Amino acid sequence: MTKQILFLSVLFSLAAYNTSFAQFHLGAKAGANLTKIDSQSYDDSFELGFQVGGFAYYDFSDFIGIQAEVLFNQTNTKVTDEFSDVFGEAFDKDKTLNYISVPLLLRLNSGGLITINAGPQFSFLADGNETVLANGKKLFKDTDFSAVAGLELNLHPVIISARYVWGFTDISDVGEEANSHQIQLGVGLRLF
């Protein structure tokens, strides 16, 4: 019994010590996406979409931490006239792609007013409808790998963020290579 009490005392002491330096937080976020797809087959202007999801981060110190997120990302694009000439009027030019995105980010200056985030992002195409007429799933691959870099303004418990996402994966299943680029602007609420 004494060993168990000693073990629990040490465990609680370590937890209390660790709490001053390392913090775990959860929150929810939402925002706007401006996306363009680099390819001759797609319009090269940024199209508006949205994002919504949650985040969790763990600060090892006031300077460094890690952050994981799960986001529902809506990406909008338009097929150019040249691309639709090949397929005729088989589908609408406007394409909406719904992704589940999972960024894993390094946090720098995590205890400060401005935090820098950077890391990889894995996205999975989540469109459930299989018809080409309804959405672009048949035109696009199921996954996308990207790099993310951005800033957060910490107004605890509110977090305002701006990011740029560079797509490394060819996301097009038809025609030439296509890579996505996205500007993300969002507001988060740290729950604890």
Salt bridges, closest charged atoms under 4 A:
ASP38 OD1 - LYS36 NZ 3.83
ASP38 OD2 - HIS181 NE2 2.78
ASP59 OD1 - ARG107 NE 3.19
GLU69 OE2 - LYS29 NZ 3.51
GLU69 OE2 - ARG163 NH2 2.52
ASP81 OD1 - LYS93 NZ 2.02
GLU130 OE2 - LYS137 NZ 3.92
GLU130 OE1 - LYS138 NZ 3.62
GLU152 OE1 - ARG107 NH1 3.16
ASP170 OD2 - LYS141 NZ 3.71
